[in-house]
């Protein structure tokens, strides 16, 4: 970088400079290396970083730190202090890998799908787990993907971050970041029947046999079903945004991939973010 370019970037506020995703491979990090890398990023004209803990390398240079453990949280606190000293911002991805999930997600709060079977004129339906695990999780972040349509599941997932955040004291990341919606095959949630009845004004259960029909009734049912799920997801995004604010952070959201009105979802965030 030319000296004139570096001078110009240095005069810009950190939010006007480029930021970068900062991969913490296996959370194999040390205070010394964090300080060194943040200094290099500051000198190169960056305004901030987004910390993303992810899977460990095959030959880690130092021992991995278990995600959200006290040693991991102390390293995060060091990164926040050093970034502040250098005039850099820090965002923190919610979860290790993505989408939301981890070992603390209870089986009843894991992502779910609806299975409808017909036999002898009888239709049965049951909700089962999708079996999806967090993608590319770091040490200590492995586990089932949380049900994004359930406020109980979202609260359980977010609750695991509250003690580590509290241990930081007044220091906080600028924003919590949620990556794109990649919850595969999840089309049901435990509270759907009650939500459907309350929001659509009729019961879903008697009509399950017609849900995949190619007639007007089938199309109406699928519309109502999908719209209800979209509303439940919006409730979850609202819950997450409110949680971010209560914990002293802005909400930064990649809503693309979500099964619902993307513009409405993006509008819930302080920092709506696309990806291309």
N, C-alpha and C positions, 0 to 999 in steps of 0.2 A: 504494500500500500504506500502511495506517495505521501510525503509529509503533509502536503496541503490537504489531501483527502482525510488524513488522520485528524488534522486540526479541525476540519469542518465537522466530522463526525463527533468529535469530543465536545463540541459546543451544543450538540443536539441533546434533548432530554432522552432518557433511556427508552421511553415508549415510542420515540421517533426513530430509534435505531433498530436494525434487524436483531431478532432473537433467534435462538437455536435450540433444538431438542438436545438434551444432554443425557445420553444413555449411561446408566449406571449398571454395567454388565455384572450381574450377580451381586450387586452392591459391594463389589471388591474395591473399596475406596478407602483412602487415608486422608487425614487432614492436610498433610503436606502436598499431596497430589491435587486435592481440591483447590488449595490456595494457588498452586502453580497454574492450573488450567484456567481458573477464573481470571487470573492476571493476563494470560495470553488472549482470552476472549475480549477482555476490556481493551487491551492494546490493539486488537484487530478491529475495534469499532463496534462490537456488539453491545446491545443494551440490556440483555438478560438471557436467562436460560429456563428451559422447562425440564425439570428432573423426571426421568422415566426409568425406574428400576426395571430390569429385564433379566432374562436367563444368564447364567454364569458362562464365561468362556471355558473352553476345554482345558486350558492350562492357566488358571487364574494367577495373577502376580502376587496377590495376597488372599488370605482366607475370606470367603464371602461373609457378609453380615446378614443375619436373619432379618427379613423385612419387618419393619415396625417394632423391632426389639429395642431395648434401651440403648445398646451400642449404635444401632442404626439411627435412632433418633438424635443421639449426640452428634453424629456425623452430619445429619441434616441441619442441626442448630449451627454447627461450625460453618457449613456452606452458606446459610442465611446471613450470618454475621460477616463473613468475608465478602459476600456479594454486596452487602450494604456499605462496607468500607470502601469498596471499589466503585460504587455508584451503579451497580447492576441490579436488575430485578430477578426474582425467582418465582416460577410457577411450579406446582407439584401435581403430577398426574395422580388421579384417584385410582389406586390399585397398582399391583405389580403385573405387568403385561396388561391385557385387556380382553373382553370387557370386564365390568365390575364383577368381583368374586374373590374367593379366597377360602382358606381352611376354616374360617369362623362362620361361614354361611351354613346354616342348618339345612338338613335335607328337605324339610318342608318349605324352605325359602329359596330353593334352587329353581332355575328356569324350568318351565313346564310346557307340555304340549297336550292337545286333546286327541284321544284315540276313539273313533266311533266305529262300532262293528254291528253288522246285521246278520242275523241267523234265524231262520224259521219264522220270519215275520216280526221278530223282536229286534229292537235297536238298543244297544247299550253304549254308554260313553264313560270314559274314565280319563282322569288327568294323571299323567306320569312325567317324571323328570326327563329332560332332554339328554342328560348325561354330558353336556358340554362342560369342559374345564377351561379355566383361564388360559388364554393363549400366551406362550412365551414368558411364563411367570418366573420371577426371581426366587431365590431360596427363601422359603417361608411364605410365599405368596400363592403357592399352588392350591387349587381347590375348585369347587363347583362355581359356575357362573350364577350370580344372583338373579332372581325373578324381577325383571325391571318393571313389571306391571303391578307389583305388590308394595304398598307403602311399608308394610311390616318388614319385608325383605330389604328394602332400601334403607330403612332405619337401622336394621341389624348390621348391614354392610358399613354404613357410615359411622356407626357407633364405635367400631374398632379403631377409628382414627382419633377419637376424642382425647383419650389419655396421652398418646404421643404428642398431639398438638398442645395440650395443656402443659406438658413438660417443657415446651419451648418458651414459656413465659409470654411476654408481650410481642416477641418476634413471630411473624407469620409469613408464609409465602404470599406474594401479591395476589395469586389466584389459585384455585383448585381447577384442574383441567380434566375433562371427560372426553375420551377419544370417540371415534365414530361408533355408531350402533352396530355391533356385530354379534348379536344374540341370535344364533341360528336355530330355526325350527321351533322357536317358542311362540305358541299361539294361544296359550291359556294361562290362567292364574286361579288360585284357590278361591278368590272372592268374586269371580266373574258372574256367577248366577245372580247373586244379590245385586251387584252393580248393574247388570243388564236390566233386571226388573225395575230398579230405581230410575235408571236413565232412559230406558226405552219404553217403559210403561206396560210391558207384558213379559210373561215367563219364557225363557229360552228352551228349557228342558223338553217340553212337549213337541218342539219343532226340530229337534236335532236330526231326525231322519230326513228332513227336507233341506238340511244345511248345504249340501252339495248339489242341490237340484239346479237344472238349467232352465227353470221356468221363472216367472215373475216372483213367486214366493221364495224360491231359493236365492234369487239375486237380492231381494229385500232382506232376507235373513243374514246373508253374508255382509251386506252393507251395515246393518245394525250391529252385527257381531264385531266387525273390524273397527267401526266407529267407537264402540264402547272400549275396545282395547286401546285405541288411540287416545281416548280421554284418560284412561288409567295411566298411560305412559306420560301424558302431560302432567298429571298429578305428581308423578314421581319426579319429573324434572323440576317442578315447582318446589317440592320438598327438598331436593338437593340444593337448589339455589338459596332457599331460606337457610338451610344448614350452613352453607358457605358463609353467608352474611353473619350468622350467629357466631361463627368461629373466626371472624375477622378477615375473611378472604372474599375476593370477587369470584364469580362463577364464569368459567370459560368453557364453552360447549361446542363440540362438533356433533350436530344433530343428524347429519346425513346418514342414510341407512335406516332411520327410524320409520316404522310403519304408521305414518300419520302425517299431519300437515307440517311440513318442515319449517316453513316461515314462522308459524306460531311457536314451534319449539325453540327456534333460534331466538325469537323475541324475548324468551324468558331469561336469557343469559345476559350477564354484563358485557361479556366479550363473545359474540357469536363468531364461530370460525369455520370456514369451509376448507376443503382439501382438494388439491388438484396437482 
